[in-house]
Amino acid sequence: MEIWGTTHSGEKALLLHLQGQGGLSMTVSSYGCRILCLIAPDRAGRMENVVLGYDSLAAYETDDKYAGAAVGRVANLIEGACFEMDGKTYPLSVNDPPQHLHGGIHGFSCVVWEIEKVCENAVTFTHQFPDGLDGYPGTLSVSVSYLLTPDNALEIRWDAMSTKKTPVSFTNHSYFNLDGDFRRDVSGYHLQIHAARMLELSDSCRPTGQILPVENTVFDFRRPRPIGALSLPELAAAHGYDHTYLPDGSGLRPVACVWSPRSGRRLTVLSDLPALQLYTSNFAREGLILRDGVLDEAHHAVCLETQYAVDFLHHRGFPARFLLPGETETSTTVYRFDTV
């Protein structure tokens, strides 16, 4: 554990280096529970970083990509930055006008978390988010644990309690490049998503409220196939894939798998959550420099974000979670690496 730097608000952000028995290693920070670096072997045994990141704390403080971050209270967008619950309207902070995105101005990604416990291969962060922060009801106490397992997996576990009924949907927002080279695009990666259904999007990339079958569409990844061209007409509005799938089954089960023919690295995602956001990093920020001087470019990473359904607060029938006082919200997502 070491001091990384001081945030603009004067808090000390720490770095922690974790080592798994299988060879997987990672660097995380107490600032936003950010995964800064995740080292995994390719088919030749070469160890390379496979997550997008930056060289400085200052770059993470101005980051609008949520690189490697813990995201909440509610992941993804909330239409119109407000919601109604039990007859009361809750206005939320606006950080992606006119929307509320990824928990708002004071969301999980931009606060310094406390370290509850740490060992060679695991860390648990905790934080308490006050009642009314960003407009959400209830004081929310959250812990997130990162564990590197002997079979080269990163296991992420969430636990949360609230003093009032409140919506919750947590995720990790890591961007993966399985070649360990963020100068290469991901269109040639082979992808499988175990989902027969997905959320329909409007031309403005907002959920319409409809749940559609993926069969006979460009969104059907039930059988492994290359991600392919990201300039198809069906992807034009989002500039690539930025779509919510509803994986089959329940409980902790495989929801997706992606692998690179070039490096041989394969990433299998398991989760007990009901939704998965596929995002092919569709926007590059002009002039943004990533770690080691690499220029940010669109479509050079892929995100597989497990969560509840996007904007469930405005669409009955979407998989949703409202946490009640006395309950605990617990979820687990596993990112397992091997080679083919």
ChimeraX attribute file (.defattr): number of C-alpha atoms within 10 A of each C-alpha:
attribute: neighborCount
match mode: 1-to-1
recipient: residues
	/A:1	12
	/A:2	10
	/A:3	12
	/A:4	16
	/A:5	16
	/A:6	14
	/A:7	17
	/A:8	10
	/A:9	8
	/A:10	8
	/A:11	12
	/A:12	14
	/A:13	20
	/A:14	20
	/A:15	19
	/A:16	20
	/A:17	20
	/A:18	21
	/A:19	19
	/A:20	19
	/A:21	13
	/A:22	13
	/A:23	16
	/A:24	24
	/A:25	22
	/A:26	22
	/A:27	16
	/A:28	22
	/A:29	26
	/A:30	24
	/A:31	28
	/A:32	24
	/A:33	30
	/A:34	25
	/A:35	26
	/A:36	25
	/A:37	22
	/A:38	24
	/A:39	18
	/A:40	25
	/A:41	23
	/A:42	22
	/A:43	15
	/A:44	10
	/A:45	10
	/A:46	11
	/A:47	16
	/A:48	17
	/A:49	21
	/A:50	23
	/A:51	27
	/A:52	25
	/A:53	26
	/A:54	19
	/A:55	13
	/A:56	12
	/A:57	17
	/A:58	13
	/A:59	14
	/A:60	23
	/A:61	16
	/A:62	10
	/A:63	16
	/A:64	10
	/A:65	17
	/A:66	21
	/A:67	23
	/A:68	26
	/A:69	24
	/A:70	25
	/A:71	27
	/A:72	23
	/A:73	26
	/A:74	29
	/A:75	28
	/A:76	24
	/A:77	19
	/A:78	25
	/A:79	19
	/A:80	15
	/A:81	21
	/A:82	18
	/A:83	20
	/A:84	11
	/A:85	12
	/A:86	6
	/A:87	7
	/A:88	8
	/A:89	11
	/A:90	16
	/A:91	15
	/A:92	22
	/A:93	21
	/A:94	18
	/A:95	15
	/A:96	16
	/A:97	11
	/A:98	12
	/A:99	18
	/A:100	24
	/A:101	24
	/A:102	26
	/A:103	29
	/A:104	29
	/A:105	18
	/A:106	16
	/A:107	20
	/A:108	27
	/A:109	29
	/A:110	24
	/A:111	21
	/A:112	21
	/A:113	23
	/A:114	17
	/A:115	18
	/A:116	13
	/A:117	11
	/A:118	17
	/A:119	12
	/A:120	14
	/A:121	19
	/A:122	21
	/A:123	20
	/A:124	21
	/A:125	21
	/A:126	20
	/A:127	18
	/A:128	15
	/A:129	19
	/A:130	16
	/A:131	16
	/A:132	13
	/A:133	19
	/A:134	21
	/A:135	18
	/A:136	26
	/A:137	17
	/A:138	21
	/A:139	19
	/A:140	24
	/A:141	16
	/A:142	22
	/A:143	19
	/A:144	23
	/A:145	21
	/A:146	22
	/A:147	21
	/A:148	26
	/A:149	19
	/A:150	14
	/A:151	14
	/A:152	19
	/A:153	23
	/A:154	25
	/A:155	19
	/A:156	20
	/A:157	18
	/A:158	20
	/A:159	16
	/A:160	20
	/A:161	22
	/A:162	25
	/A:163	17
	/A:164	17
	/A:165	20
	/A:166	21
	/A:167	21
	/A:168	21
	/A:169	25
	/A:170	27
	/A:171	29
	/A:172	24
	/A:173	24
	/A:174	26
	/A:175	26
	/A:176	26
	/A:177	25
	/A:178	31
	/A:179	25
	/A:180	23
	/A:181	17
	/A:182	26
	/A:183	16
	/A:184	16
	/A:185	18
	/A:186	26
	/A:187	18
	/A:188	16
	/A:189	22
	/A:190	19
	/A:191	22
	/A:192	19
	/A:193	26
	/A:194	21
	/A:195	22
	/A:196	17
	/A:197	18
	/A:198	22
	/A:199	22
	/A:200	19
	/A:201	19
	/A:202	11
	/A:203	12
	/A:204	9
	/A:205	13
	/A:206	16
	/A:207	22
	/A:208	15
	/A:209	18
	/A:210	13
	/A:211	17
	/A:212	14
	/A:213	16
	/A:214	18
	/A:215	13
	/A:216	7
	/A:217	9
	/A:218	14
	/A:219	20
	/A:220	20
	/A:221	21
	/A:222	16
	/A:223	11
	/A:224	17
	/A:225	15
	/A:226	18
	/A:227	20
	/A:228	14
	/A:229	11
	/A:230	18
	/A:231	13
	/A:232	12
	/A:233	10
	/A:234	15
	/A:235	17
	/A:236	12
	/A:237	16
	/A:238	19
	/A:239	18
	/A:240	23
	/A:241	24
	/A:242	19
	/A:243	21
	/A:244	25
	/A:245	29
	/A:246	27
	/A:247	24
	/A:248	15
	/A:249	14
	/A:250	12
	/A:251	12
	/A:252	15
	/A:253	17
	/A:254	20
	/A:255	27
	/A:256	23
	/A:257	21
	/A:258	24
	/A:259	26
	/A:260	22
	/A:261	17
	/A:262	12
	/A:263	18
	/A:264	18
	/A:265	23
	/A:266	23
	/A:267	21
	/A:268	20
	/A:269	25
	/A:270	20
	/A:271	26
	/A:272	20
	/A:273	26
	/A:274	20
	/A:275	25
	/A:276	28
	/A:277	22
	/A:278	19
	/A:279	20
	/A:280	26
	/A:281	23
	/A:282	17
	/A:283	15
	/A:284	14
	/A:285	13
	/A:286	9
	/A:287	9
	/A:288	14
	/A:289	16
	/A:290	17
	/A:291	16
	/A:292	9
	/A:293	10
	/A:294	13
	/A:295	15
	/A:296	20
	/A:297	21
	/A:298	18
	/A:299	23
	/A:300	24
	/A:301	27
	/A:302	25
	/A:303	22
	/A:304	25
	/A:305	24
	/A:306	31
	/A:307	30
	/A:308	25
	/A:309	28
	/A:310	28
	/A:311	22
	/A:312	22
	/A:313	20
	/A:314	17
	/A:315	15
	/A:316	11
	/A:317	11
	/A:318	20
	/A:319	17
	/A:320	20
	/A:321	17
	/A:322	15
	/A:323	21
	/A:324	16
	/A:325	15
	/A:326	10
	/A:327	13
	/A:328	15
	/A:329	17
	/A:330	16
	/A:331	21
	/A:332	19
	/A:333	24
	/A:334	24
	/A:335	20
	/A:336	19
	/A:337	22
	/A:338	17
	/A:339	17
	/A:340	11
